[in-house]
Amino acid sequence: RKLILDEKSNFKNLTDLFLYIAARNENFHNILKKYHKKRVILIDRFTDSTIAYQHYGMGINKKLIINLNKLVLRNIKPTFTFLNIVSMKNLKLRINKRKKNRYDRFNHNFYNKVQKGYIKLSKNKKKYMIIDSNENILKNKIKILKKINFLLSI
């Protein structure tokens, strides 16, 4: 991940995809396979992120991404996804406050396509909760914790 995000890196789109899939393969063998159905596993970004960024953002074939994820993950899929959306204005403010990475060089249109892709992936799926990251952090934290508590009680 450090290599992928390094501001000096300048990978081609397919190289970017293959590096993320390779990292996911390592996570599968070191964490997911070992703890799947035994523990709660929280993952910052997963298969939908790859589809949103590499397909909707970069234009890589969606079926290729899906097939590579299936190859690596076999039948493991997320039980639930929190989708954090943010306005482009707030995204820009947040990017300006942090240490820059390679993705921060991408233009406004790229992030707009990525977010629309995420929203498209979440449509008509009960296993998603959209969190408006423009709202108060504490308010969102309460929403997320409430949902997690409910999911753990099932």
DSSP file with accessible surface (Angstrom, degrees, kcal/mol):
  #  RESIDUE AA STRUCTURE BP1 BP2  ACC     N-H-->O    O-->H-N    N-H-->O    O-->H-N    TCO  KAPPA ALPHA  PHI   PSI    X-CA   Y-CA   Z-CA
    1    1 A R     >        0   0  135      0, 0.0     4,-2.5     0, 0.0     5,-0.2   0.000 360.0 360.0 360.0 -38.7    0.0    0.0    0.0
    2    2 A K  H  >  +     0   0  185      1,-0.2     4,-1.2     2,-0.2     0, 0.0   0.918 360.0  46.3 -60.9 -43.3    2.9    2.3    0.8
    3    3 A L  H  4 S+     0   0  107      2,-0.2     3,-0.3     1,-0.2    -1,-0.2   0.926 112.5  50.1 -64.0 -44.5    4.3    1.8   -2.7
    4    4 A I  H  4 S+     0   0    5      1,-0.2    -2,-0.2    15,-0.1    -1,-0.2   0.906 116.8  40.0 -62.7 -41.6    1.0    2.2   -4.4
    5    5 A L  H  < S+     0   0   33     -4,-2.5    97,-3.1    97,-0.1    -1,-0.2   0.605  81.7 126.4 -87.5 -10.5    0.2    5.5   -2.6
    6    6 A D    ><  -     0   0   69     -4,-1.2     3,-1.8    -3,-0.3    95,-0.1  -0.216  62.9-135.1 -52.8 128.4    3.7    7.0   -2.8
    7    7 A E  T 3  S+     0   0   94     93,-0.3    -1,-0.2     1,-0.3    94,-0.1   0.786 104.6  55.2 -59.1 -25.6    3.4   10.4   -4.4
    8    8 A K  T 3  S+     0   0  192      2,-0.0    -1,-0.3     0, 0.0     2,-0.1   0.647  85.8 102.4 -83.6 -15.1    6.4    9.6   -6.6
    9    9 A S    <   -     0   0   15     -3,-1.8    -5,-0.0    -6,-0.2     2,-0.0  -0.420  45.7-177.8 -69.6 146.2    4.8    6.4   -8.0
   10   10 A N        +     0   0  126     -2,-0.1     2,-0.1     2,-0.0    -1,-0.1  -0.483  15.1 173.2-143.2  65.1    3.4    6.7  -11.5
   11   11 A F        -     0   0   49     -7,-0.2     2,-0.1     1,-0.1    -2,-0.0  -0.427  34.2-113.7 -78.5 152.2    1.8    3.3  -12.3
   12   12 A K     >  -     0   0  154     -2,-0.1     4,-2.5     1,-0.1     5,-0.2  -0.398  39.8-102.4 -72.0 159.8   -0.3    2.5  -15.3
   13   13 A N  H  > S+     0   0   76      1,-0.2     4,-2.2     2,-0.2     5,-0.1   0.888 120.9  47.2 -57.4 -45.0   -3.9    1.7  -14.5
   14   14 A L  H  > S+     0   0   85      2,-0.2     4,-2.9     1,-0.2    -1,-0.2   0.890 110.4  52.9 -66.8 -36.3   -3.5   -2.1  -14.8
   15   15 A T  H  > S+     0   0   59      2,-0.2     4,-2.4     1,-0.2    -2,-0.2   0.936 108.3  51.5 -61.7 -44.2   -0.4   -2.1  -12.7
   16   16 A D  H  X S+     0   0    0     -4,-2.5     4,-2.0     1,-0.2    -2,-0.2   0.936 111.4  47.1 -56.3 -49.7   -2.3   -0.2  -10.0
   17   17 A L  H  X S+     0   0    0     -4,-2.2     4,-2.6     1,-0.2     5,-0.2   0.939 111.6  49.7 -58.3 -49.8   -5.1   -2.8  -10.2
   18   18 A F  H  X S+     0   0  102     -4,-2.9     4,-2.6     1,-0.2    -1,-0.2   0.865 108.8  52.9 -63.7 -34.0   -2.7   -5.8  -10.0
   19   19 A L  H  X S+     0   0   49     -4,-2.4     4,-2.3    -5,-0.2    -1,-0.2   0.916 110.6  46.9 -67.2 -40.8   -0.9   -4.2   -7.0
   20   20 A Y  H  X S+     0   0   35     -4,-2.0     4,-2.5     2,-0.2    -2,-0.2   0.913 113.0  49.0 -65.9 -40.8   -4.2   -3.8   -5.1
   21   21 A I  H  X S+     0   0   13     -4,-2.6     4,-2.4     2,-0.2    -2,-0.2   0.914 110.5  51.2 -65.4 -39.5   -5.2   -7.4   -6.0
   22   22 A A  H  X S+     0   0   53     -4,-2.6     4,-2.1     2,-0.2    -2,-0.2   0.925 110.5  48.7 -62.9 -43.2   -1.7   -8.7   -4.8
   23   23 A A  H  X S+     0   0   35     -4,-2.3     4,-2.4     1,-0.2    -2,-0.2   0.914 110.9  50.8 -62.8 -40.4   -2.2   -6.8   -1.5
   24   24 A R  H  X S+     0   0   19     -4,-2.5     4,-2.6     1,-0.2    -2,-0.2   0.893 106.8  54.6 -64.7 -37.7   -5.6   -8.3   -1.2
   25   25 A N  H  X S+     0   0   53     -4,-2.4     4,-2.3     2,-0.2    -1,-0.2   0.917 108.5  48.5 -61.7 -42.4   -4.2  -11.8   -1.8
   26   26 A E  H  X S+     0   0  107     -4,-2.1     4,-2.5     1,-0.2     5,-0.2   0.925 111.9  49.0 -63.2 -44.2   -1.7  -11.3    1.0
   27   27 A N  H  X>S+     0   0   84     -4,-2.4     4,-2.4     2,-0.2     5,-2.0   0.883 109.3  53.8 -62.5 -37.9   -4.5  -10.1    3.3
   28   28 A F  I  <>S+     0   0    5     -4,-2.6     5,-3.0     3,-0.2     6,-0.4   0.958 114.7  39.1 -60.1 -50.4   -6.6  -13.1    2.4
   29   29 A H  I  <5S+     0   0   73     -4,-2.3    -2,-0.2     1,-0.2    -1,-0.2   0.832 123.8  39.0 -72.9 -31.6   -3.8  -15.6    3.3
   30   30 A N  I  <5S-     0   0   98     -4,-2.5    -1,-0.2    -5,-0.2    -2,-0.2   0.725 137.0  -0.9 -91.3 -23.2   -2.6  -13.8    6.4
   31   31 A I  I  X5S+     0   0   72     -4,-2.4     4,-2.3    -5,-0.2     5,-0.3   0.636 122.3  51.1-131.0 -60.9   -5.9  -12.6    7.9
   32   32 A L  I  ><S+     0   0    8     -5,-2.0     4,-2.3     1,-0.2    -4,-0.2   0.907 111.4  46.0 -59.4 -49.9   -9.2  -13.4    6.1
   33   33 A K  H  4<S+     0   0  113     -5,-3.0    -1,-0.2    -6,-0.3    -4,-0.1   0.904 115.9  48.2 -60.1 -39.8   -8.7  -17.1    5.6
   34   34 A K  H  4 S+     0   0  119     -6,-0.4    -1,-0.2     1,-0.2    -2,-0.2   0.867 125.1  25.6 -69.5 -40.6   -7.6  -17.5    9.2
   35   35 A Y  H >X S+     0   0   69     -4,-2.3     3,-2.6     3,-0.1     4,-1.9   0.488  81.8 130.3-108.9  -5.5  -10.4  -15.5   10.9
   36   36 A H  T 3< S+     0   0   69     -4,-2.3     4,-0.1     1,-0.3    -4,-0.0  -0.281  88.5   1.8 -55.7 129.8  -13.3  -15.8    8.4
   37   37 A K  T 34 S+     0   0  189      2,-0.4    -1,-0.3     1,-0.1     3,-0.1   0.564 125.5  74.2  66.3  10.1  -16.4  -16.8   10.3
   38   38 A K  T <4 S+     0   0  159     -3,-2.6     2,-0.3     1,-0.4    -2,-0.2   0.609 103.0  12.7-115.7 -29.0  -14.4  -16.9   13.6
   39   39 A R  S  < S-     0   0  163     -4,-1.9     2,-0.5     2,-0.0    -2,-0.4  -0.952  81.8 -94.6-143.0 164.4  -14.1  -13.2   14.3
   40   40 A V        -     0   0  102     -2,-0.3     2,-0.5    -3,-0.1    -4,-0.0  -0.715  40.6-161.0 -81.4 129.1  -15.4   -9.8   13.2
   41   41 A I        -     0   0   56     -2,-0.5     2,-0.5     2,-0.0   -10,-0.0  -0.964   4.4-161.7-117.5 120.3  -13.1   -8.4   10.6
   42   42 A L        -     0   0  144     -2,-0.5     2,-0.4     0, 0.0    -2,-0.0  -0.895   9.3-171.1-101.8 128.0  -13.1   -4.7    9.9
   43   43 A I        -     0   0   78     -2,-0.5     3,-0.1     1,-0.1    -2,-0.0  -0.978  20.7-150.9-124.6 129.5  -11.6   -3.6    6.6
   44   44 A D  S    S+     0   0  131     -2,-0.4     2,-0.3     1,-0.2    -1,-0.1   0.927  85.5   4.0 -62.9 -50.0  -11.0    0.0    5.5
   45   45 A R  S    S+     0   0  102      3,-0.0    -1,-0.2     4,-0.0     2,-0.2  -0.994  74.5 158.6-137.9 148.3  -11.3   -0.7    1.8
   46   46 A F    >>  -     0   0   27     -2,-0.3     4,-1.5    -3,-0.1     3,-0.7  -0.475  58.2 -36.6-146.6-147.5  -12.3   -3.8   -0.1
   47   47 A T  H 3> S+     0   0   20      1,-0.3     4,-2.2     2,-0.2     5,-0.2   0.850 127.8  55.0 -60.0 -39.0  -13.7   -5.1   -3.3
   48   48 A D  H 3> S+     0   0   24      1,-0.2     4,-3.1     2,-0.2    -1,-0.3   0.864 105.0  55.5 -63.4 -33.3  -16.1   -2.3   -3.9
   49   49 A S  H <> S+     0   0   14     -3,-0.7     4,-3.1     2,-0.2     5,-0.4   0.912 106.5  50.1 -63.1 -41.4  -13.2    0.2   -3.6
   50   50 A T  H  X>S+     0   0    3     -4,-1.5     4,-2.3     2,-0.2     5,-0.8   0.924 113.6  45.1 -63.9 -42.8  -11.4   -1.6   -6.3
   51   51 A I  I  X>S+     0   0   12     -4,-2.2     5,-2.1     3,-0.2     4,-1.3   0.941 115.6  47.5 -65.9 -44.7  -14.4   -1.5   -8.6
   52   52 A A  I  <>S+     0   0    0     -4,-3.1     5,-1.5     3,-0.2    -2,-0.2   0.952 123.4  31.0 -62.4 -49.5  -15.1    2.2   -7.7
   53   53 A Y  I  <>S+     0   0   39     -4,-3.1     5,-1.3     3,-0.2    -3,-0.2   0.949 128.9  34.1 -76.8 -50.9  -11.5    3.4   -8.2
   54   54 A Q  I  <5S+     0   0    4     -4,-2.3     6,-2.7    -5,-0.4    -3,-0.2   0.857 130.8  28.5 -81.0 -33.3  -10.2    1.1  -10.9
   55   55 A H  I  X<S+     0   0   49     -4,-1.3     4,-1.8    -5,-0.8    -3,-0.2   0.940 132.1  29.0 -88.0 -63.7  -13.4    0.6  -13.0
   56   56 A Y  I  4<S+     0   0   42     -5,-2.1    -3,-0.2     1,-0.2    -4,-0.2   0.890 133.0  35.0 -67.2 -37.8  -15.5    3.7  -12.5
   57   57 A G  I  4<S+     0   0    5     -5,-1.5    -3,-0.2    -6,-0.3    -1,-0.2   0.918 133.4  22.8 -80.8 -45.7  -12.5    6.0  -11.9
   58   58 A M  T  4<S-     0   0   24     -5,-1.3    -3,-0.2    -6,-0.1    -2,-0.2   0.539  98.5-121.0-104.0 -11.5   -9.8    4.5  -14.2
   59   59 A G     <  +     0   0   60     -4,-1.8    -4,-0.2     1,-0.2     2,-0.2   0.639  52.1 157.3  84.2  15.5  -12.0    2.7  -16.8
   60   60 A I        -     0   0   15     -6,-2.7    -1,-0.2     1,-0.1    -2,-0.1  -0.499  57.6 -84.6 -74.5 144.9  -10.6   -0.8  -16.2
   61   61 A N     >  -     0   0   98     -2,-0.2     4,-1.7     1,-0.1     3,-0.2  -0.233  33.9-146.7 -53.2 124.2  -12.9   -3.7  -17.3
   62   62 A K  H  > S+     0   0   70      1,-0.2     4,-2.7     2,-0.2     5,-0.2   0.873  96.2  55.5 -64.6 -39.6  -15.3   -4.4  -14.4
   63   63 A K  H  > S+     0   0  156      1,-0.2     4,-2.8     2,-0.2    -1,-0.2   0.886 105.3  53.5 -63.6 -36.8  -15.5   -8.2  -15.2
   64   64 A L  H  > S+     0   0   63      2,-0.2     4,-2.5     1,-0.2    -1,-0.2   0.942 110.5  46.7 -60.9 -46.7  -11.8   -8.4  -15.0
   65   65 A I  H  X S+     0   0    0     -4,-1.7     4,-2.4     2,-0.2    -2,-0.2   0.931 113.3  48.5 -62.2 -46.3  -11.8   -6.8  -11.5
   66   66 A I  H  X S+     0   0   57     -4,-2.7     4,-2.4     1,-0.2    -1,-0.2   0.931 112.8  48.1 -60.7 -44.7  -14.6   -9.1  -10.3
   67   67 A N  H  X S+     0   0   97     -4,-2.8     4,-2.3     2,-0.2    -1,-0.2   0.891 110.7  50.3 -66.4 -38.4  -12.9  -12.2  -11.6
   68   68 A L  H  X S+     0   0   31     -4,-2.5     4,-2.1     2,-0.2    -1,-0.2   0.918 111.2  49.2 -65.7 -40.5   -9.6  -11.3  -10.0
   69   69 A N  H  X S+     0   0    9     -4,-2.4     4,-3.2    -5,-0.2     5,-0.3   0.909 111.0  49.9 -64.4 -41.1  -11.3  -10.7   -6.7
   70   70 A K  H  X S+     0   0  123     -4,-2.4     4,-1.9     1,-0.2    -2,-0.2   0.903 109.2  52.6 -62.6 -40.8  -13.1  -14.0   -7.0
   71   71 A L  H  < S+     0   0  129     -4,-2.3    -2,-0.2    -5,-0.2    -1,-0.2   0.926 118.5  35.6 -59.9 -44.7   -9.8  -15.8   -7.7
   72   72 A V  H  < S+     0   0   11     -4,-2.1    -2,-0.2     1,-0.2    -1,-0.2   0.925 128.3  32.4 -76.7 -45.3   -8.2  -14.3   -4.6
   73   73 A L  H >< S-     0   0    5     -4,-3.2     3,-2.2     1,-0.3     2,-0.3   0.552  81.1-163.5 -94.4 -10.2  -11.1  -14.3   -2.2
   74   74 A R  T 3< S-     0   0  135     -4,-1.9    -1,-0.3    -5,-0.3    -2,-0.1  -0.441  75.1 -18.3  57.6-114.8  -12.9  -17.4   -3.3
   75   75 A N  T 3  S+     0   0  152     -2,-0.3     2,-0.4    -4,-0.1    -1,-0.3   0.263 100.9 123.6-106.6  13.3  -16.4  -17.0   -1.7
   76   76 A I    <   +     0   0   24     -3,-2.2    -3,-0.1    -6,-0.1   -43,-0.0  -0.627  32.3 164.9 -80.2 126.1  -15.5  -14.4    0.9
   77   77 A K        -     0   0  153     -2,-0.4    -2,-0.0   -30,-0.0     3,-0.0  -0.965  42.7 -90.5-134.9 154.4  -17.7  -11.3    0.7
   78   78 A P        -     0   0   50      0, 0.0     3,-0.1     0, 0.0    49,-0.0  -0.344  22.9-151.4 -63.8 142.9  -18.4   -8.4    3.1
   79   79 A T  S    S+     0   0  113      1,-0.3     2,-0.3    -2,-0.0     0, 0.0   0.837  80.3   2.6 -78.7 -37.5  -21.3   -8.9    5.4
   80   80 A F        -     0   0   36      2,-0.0     2,-0.4    -3,-0.0    -1,-0.3  -0.994  64.6-154.6-152.0 148.3  -22.0   -5.2    5.6
   81   81 A T  E     -a  128   0A  34     46,-2.4    48,-2.1    -2,-0.3     2,-0.6  -0.991   6.3-155.2-131.3 130.0  -20.5   -2.0    4.1
   82   82 A F  E     -a  129   0A  53     -2,-0.4     2,-0.7    46,-0.2    48,-0.2  -0.920  17.2-158.5 -96.8 121.1  -20.5    1.5    5.4
   83   83 A L  E     -a  130   0A   9     46,-2.8    48,-3.4    -2,-0.6     2,-0.6  -0.909   1.7-158.3-105.8 111.3  -20.2    3.9    2.5
   84   84 A N  E     -a  131   0A  87     -2,-0.7     2,-0.3    46,-0.2    48,-0.2  -0.827  11.6-172.0 -91.6 118.6  -18.8    7.3    3.5
   85   85 A I  E     -a  132   0A  35     46,-2.7    48,-2.8    -2,-0.6     2,-0.3  -0.782   3.1-176.5-108.2 155.5  -19.7   10.0    1.0
   86   86 A V        -     0   0   18     -2,-0.3     2,-0.1    47,-0.2    29,-0.0  -0.994  30.3-103.9-149.3 148.6  -18.4   13.5    1.0
   87   87 A S     >  -     0   0   43     -2,-0.3     4,-2.5     1,-0.1     5,-0.2  -0.376  33.3-118.8 -68.8 154.6  -18.9   16.7   -1.0
   88   88 A M  H  > S+     0   0   32      1,-0.2     4,-2.3     2,-0.2     5,-0.2   0.863 115.2  57.0 -64.4 -31.9  -16.1   17.6   -3.5
   89   89 A K  H  > S+     0   0  161      2,-0.2     4,-2.0     1,-0.2    -1,-0.2   0.953 110.9  41.6 -63.4 -48.6  -15.6   20.8   -1.5
   90   90 A N  H  > S+     0   0   45      2,-0.2     4,-2.5     1,-0.2    -2,-0.2   0.856 111.0  57.3 -69.5 -33.1  -15.0   19.0    1.7
   91   91 A L  H  X S+     0   0   30     -4,-2.5     4,-2.6     2,-0.2    -1,-0.2   0.946 107.3  48.2 -59.7 -46.8  -12.9   16.3    0.0
   92   92 A K  H  X S+     0   0  139     -4,-2.3     4,-2.2     1,-0.2    -2,-0.2   0.915 110.8  50.9 -61.2 -42.3  -10.6   19.1   -1.3
   93   93 A L  H  X S+     0   0   86     -4,-2.0     4,-0.8     1,-0.2    -1,-0.2   0.913 112.0  47.2 -61.2 -42.9  -10.4   20.6    2.2
   94   94 A R  H >X S+     0   0  105     -4,-2.5     3,-0.7     1,-0.2     4,-0.7   0.902 110.1  51.7 -67.1 -40.9   -9.5   17.2    3.7
   95   95 A I  H >< S+     0   0   16     -4,-2.6     3,-1.0     1,-0.2    -1,-0.2   0.908 107.1  54.1 -61.6 -40.6   -6.9   16.4    1.1
   96   96 A N  H 3< S+     0   0   99     -4,-2.2    -1,-0.2     1,-0.2    -2,-0.2   0.706 106.1  54.0 -68.1 -19.0   -5.2   19.8    1.7
   97   97 A K  H << S+     0   0  183     -4,-0.8    -1,-0.2    -3,-0.7     2,-0.2   0.592 103.8  62.7 -89.4 -14.1   -4.9   19.0    5.5
   98   98 A R  S << S-     0   0  111     -3,-1.0     2,-0.3    -4,-0.7     3,-0.0  -0.640  97.1 -82.7-111.9 169.1   -3.1   15.7    5.1
   99   99 A K        -     0   0  194     -2,-0.2    -2,-0.1     1,-0.1    -1,-0.1  -0.534  60.0-112.8 -66.6 129.8    0.2   14.4    3.8
  100  100 A K        -     0   0   70     -2,-0.3   -93,-0.3    -4,-0.1     2,-0.3  -0.330  34.1-172.2 -71.9 145.7   -0.3   14.0    0.1
  101  101 A N    >   -     0   0   33    -95,-0.1     3,-1.3   -94,-0.1     4,-0.4  -0.772  43.5 -89.7-125.4 177.2   -0.3   10.6   -1.7
  102  102 A R  G >  S+     0   0    5    -97,-3.1     3,-1.5     1,-0.3     4,-0.3   0.857 123.6  56.6 -57.4 -38.1   -0.4    9.7   -5.4
  103  103 A Y  G >  S+     0   0   11      1,-0.3     3,-1.4   -98,-0.2    -1,-0.3   0.756  92.6  70.4 -68.3 -21.9   -4.2    9.6   -5.5
  104  104 A D  G <  S+     0   0   21     -3,-1.3    -1,-0.3     1,-0.3    -2,-0.2   0.663  89.7  62.8 -69.6 -13.9   -4.3   13.2   -4.3
  105  105 A R  G <  S+     0   0  118     -3,-1.5    -1,-0.3    -4,-0.4    -2,-0.2   0.621  81.5 104.3 -81.7 -14.8   -2.9   14.3   -7.7
  106  106 A F  S <  S-     0   0   48     -3,-1.4     5,-0.0    -4,-0.3    -3,-0.0  -0.357  76.7-108.1 -69.7 151.8   -6.0   13.0   -9.4
  107  107 A N    >>  -     0   0  102      1,-0.1     4,-1.5    -2,-0.0     3,-0.6  -0.218  24.6-102.0 -82.1 169.8   -8.5   15.6  -10.6
  108  108 A H  H 3> S+     0   0  117      1,-0.2     4,-2.2     2,-0.2     5,-0.2   0.848 119.7  58.1 -55.0 -41.8  -12.0   16.5   -9.3
  109  109 A N  H 3> S+     0   0   88      1,-0.2     4,-2.4     2,-0.2    -1,-0.2   0.881 102.1  54.9 -61.1 -39.3  -13.7   14.5  -12.2
  110  110 A F  H <> S+     0   0   16     -3,-0.6     4,-2.4     1,-0.2    -1,-0.2   0.956 110.6  44.4 -59.3 -50.2  -11.9   11.3  -11.1
  111  111 A Y  H  X S+     0   0   19     -4,-1.5     4,-2.6     1,-0.2     5,-0.2   0.856 110.8  54.9 -66.3 -33.1  -13.2   11.5   -7.6
  112  112 A N  H  X S+     0   0   47     -4,-2.2     4,-2.3     2,-0.2    -1,-0.2   0.931 110.1  46.1 -64.0 -44.4  -16.7   12.4   -8.8
  113  113 A K  H  X S+     0   0   90     -4,-2.4     4,-2.1     2,-0.2    -2,-0.2   0.894 112.5  51.5 -64.4 -40.1  -16.7    9.3  -11.0
  114  114 A V  H  X S+     0   0    4     -4,-2.4     4,-2.5     2,-0.2    -2,-0.2   0.947 111.2  46.0 -62.9 -48.8  -15.4    7.2   -8.1
  115  115 A Q  H  X S+     0   0   40     -4,-2.6     4,-2.4     1,-0.2    -2,-0.2   0.922 112.7  50.1 -64.1 -40.8  -18.1    8.4   -5.6
  116  116 A K  H  X S+     0   0  132     -4,-2.3     4,-2.4     1,-0.2    -1,-0.2   0.883 109.8  53.0 -63.0 -35.7  -20.9    7.9   -8.2
  117  117 A G  H  X S+     0   0    1     -4,-2.1     4,-2.4     2,-0.2    -2,-0.2   0.921 108.1  49.4 -64.2 -44.4  -19.5    4.4   -8.8
  118  118 A Y  H  X S+     0   0   37     -4,-2.5     4,-1.7     2,-0.2    -2,-0.2   0.931 111.5  49.2 -57.8 -47.0  -19.7    3.7   -5.1
  119  119 A I  H  X S+     0   0   44     -4,-2.4     4,-1.1     1,-0.2    -2,-0.2   0.916 109.7  51.8 -62.8 -40.3  -23.3    4.9   -4.9
  120  120 A K  H >< S+     0   0  137     -4,-2.4     3,-0.6     1,-0.2    -1,-0.2   0.913 108.9  51.2 -61.7 -41.6  -24.2    2.8   -7.9
  121  121 A L  H 3< S+     0   0   13     -4,-2.4    -1,-0.2     1,-0.2    -2,-0.2   0.829 110.8  49.1 -64.0 -31.4  -22.7   -0.2   -6.2
  122  122 A S  H >< S+     0   0    9     -4,-1.7     3,-1.5    -5,-0.2    -1,-0.2   0.635  83.3 116.3 -85.9 -13.6  -24.8    0.5   -3.1
  123  123 A K  T << S+     0   0  127     -4,-1.1     3,-0.1    -3,-0.6    -3,-0.0  -0.274  86.8   0.5 -60.3 138.4  -28.1    0.9   -4.8
  124  124 A N  T 3  S+     0   0  170      1,-0.2     2,-0.5     2,-0.1    -1,-0.3   0.735 100.4 123.1  58.1  25.2  -30.8   -1.6   -3.9
  125  125 A K    X   -     0   0  106     -3,-1.5     3,-0.7     1,-0.1    -1,-0.2  -0.980  49.9-160.1-119.6 126.0  -28.5   -3.5   -1.5
  126  126 A K  T 3  S+     0   0  203     -2,-0.5    -1,-0.1     1,-0.2    -2,-0.1   0.605  85.4  73.7 -76.2 -12.0  -29.6   -3.9    2.1
  127  127 A K  T 3  S+     0   0  128    -47,-0.1   -46,-2.4    -5,-0.0     2,-0.4   0.082  86.4  79.9 -92.5  24.5  -26.0   -4.6    3.2
  128  128 A Y  E <   -a   81   0A  36     -3,-0.7     2,-0.4   -48,-0.2   -46,-0.2  -0.974  52.7-169.2-129.0 145.9  -25.0   -0.9    2.8
  129  129 A M  E     -a   82   0A  53    -48,-2.1   -46,-2.8    -2,-0.4     2,-0.5  -0.985  19.1-143.4-131.5 121.9  -25.4    2.1    4.9
  130  130 A I  E     -a   83   0A  77     -2,-0.4     2,-0.5   -48,-0.2   -46,-0.2  -0.752  14.1-162.1 -86.7 126.9  -24.5    5.4    3.4
  131  131 A I  E     -a   84   0A   0    -48,-3.4   -46,-2.7    -2,-0.5     2,-1.1  -0.952  15.3-137.9-111.0 122.8  -22.9    7.8    5.8
  132  132 A D  E >   -a   85   0A  50     -2,-0.5     3,-1.9   -48,-0.2   -46,-0.2  -0.696  15.2-168.0 -82.3 101.8  -22.8   11.5    4.9
  133  133 A S  T 3  S+     0   0   17    -48,-2.8   -47,-0.2    -2,-1.1    -1,-0.2   0.499  80.0  73.2 -72.8  -2.6  -19.3   12.5    5.9
  134  134 A N  T 3  S+     0   0   62    -49,-0.3    -1,-0.3     2,-0.1     3,-0.1   0.672  87.5  82.4 -78.7 -19.1  -20.2   16.2    5.6
  135  135 A E  S <  S-     0   0   62     -3,-1.9     5,-0.0     1,-0.2    -4,-0.0  -0.242 102.9 -60.8 -78.4 175.0  -22.2   15.8    8.8
  136  136 A N     >  -     0   0  102      1,-0.1     4,-2.1     2,-0.0     5,-0.2  -0.256  42.3-135.0 -58.1 133.2  -20.9   16.0   12.3
  137  137 A I  H  > S+     0   0  140      1,-0.2     4,-2.7     2,-0.2     5,-0.2   0.899 104.7  50.8 -60.1 -43.9  -18.3   13.3   13.1
  138  138 A L  H  > S+     0   0  108      2,-0.2     4,-2.4     1,-0.2    -1,-0.2   0.916 108.5  51.9 -63.2 -42.2  -19.9   12.4   16.5
  139  139 A K  H  > S+     0   0  108      1,-0.2     4,-2.0     2,-0.2    -1,-0.2   0.923 112.8  45.4 -59.9 -44.2  -23.4   12.0   14.9
  140  140 A N  H  X S+     0   0   12     -4,-2.1     4,-2.7     2,-0.2    -2,-0.2   0.888 109.2  55.5 -68.0 -38.7  -21.9    9.7   12.3
  141  141 A K  H  X S+     0   0  121     -4,-2.7     4,-2.9     1,-0.2     5,-0.2   0.931 108.0  49.0 -59.1 -43.8  -20.0    7.7   14.9
  142  142 A I  H  X S+     0   0  102     -4,-2.4     4,-2.4     1,-0.2    -1,-0.2   0.923 111.2  49.7 -62.7 -44.6  -23.2    7.1   16.8
  143  143 A K  H  X S+     0   0   72     -4,-2.0     4,-2.1     2,-0.2    -1,-0.2   0.926 114.0  45.4 -57.9 -47.8  -25.0    5.9   13.6
  144  144 A I  H  X S+     0   0   39     -4,-2.7     4,-2.8     2,-0.2    -2,-0.2   0.939 113.7  47.7 -65.6 -46.7  -22.2    3.5   12.8
  145  145 A L  H  X S+     0   0   83     -4,-2.9     4,-2.7     1,-0.2    -1,-0.2   0.890 110.2  53.4 -63.7 -37.5  -21.8    2.1   16.3
  146  146 A K  H  X S+     0   0  161     -4,-2.4     4,-2.1    -5,-0.2    -1,-0.2   0.934 111.8  45.1 -61.5 -44.4  -25.6    1.6   16.6
  147  147 A K  H  X S+     0   0   51     -4,-2.1     4,-2.8     2,-0.2    -2,-0.2   0.908 112.2  51.2 -67.1 -41.7  -25.6   -0.3   13.3
  148  148 A I  H  X S+     0   0   43     -4,-2.8     4,-2.6     2,-0.2     5,-0.2   0.938 109.7  50.3 -61.3 -45.1  -22.5   -2.4   14.4
  149  149 A N  H  X S+     0   0  106     -4,-2.7     4,-1.2     1,-0.2    -1,-0.2   0.907 111.6  48.6 -59.6 -41.1  -24.2   -3.2   17.7
  150  150 A F  H  X S+     0   0  110     -4,-2.1     4,-0.7    -5,-0.2     3,-0.5   0.938 111.6  48.9 -64.1 -46.2  -27.3   -4.3   15.8
  151  151 A L  H >< S+     0   0   51     -4,-2.8     3,-0.7     1,-0.2    -2,-0.2   0.877 110.4  51.2 -62.5 -37.6  -25.3   -6.5   13.4
  152  152 A L  H 3< S+     0   0  103     -4,-2.6    -1,-0.2     1,-0.2    -2,-0.2   0.759 105.8  56.5 -71.4 -22.2  -23.4   -8.1   16.3
  153  153 A S  H 3<        0   0   89     -4,-1.2    -1,-0.2    -3,-0.5    -2,-0.2   0.603 360.0 360.0 -84.2 -12.5  -26.6   -9.0   18.0
  154  154 A I    <<        0   0  147     -3,-0.7    -3,-0.0    -4,-0.7    -4,-0.0  -0.418 360.0 360.0 -71.5 360.0  -28.0  -10.9   15.1
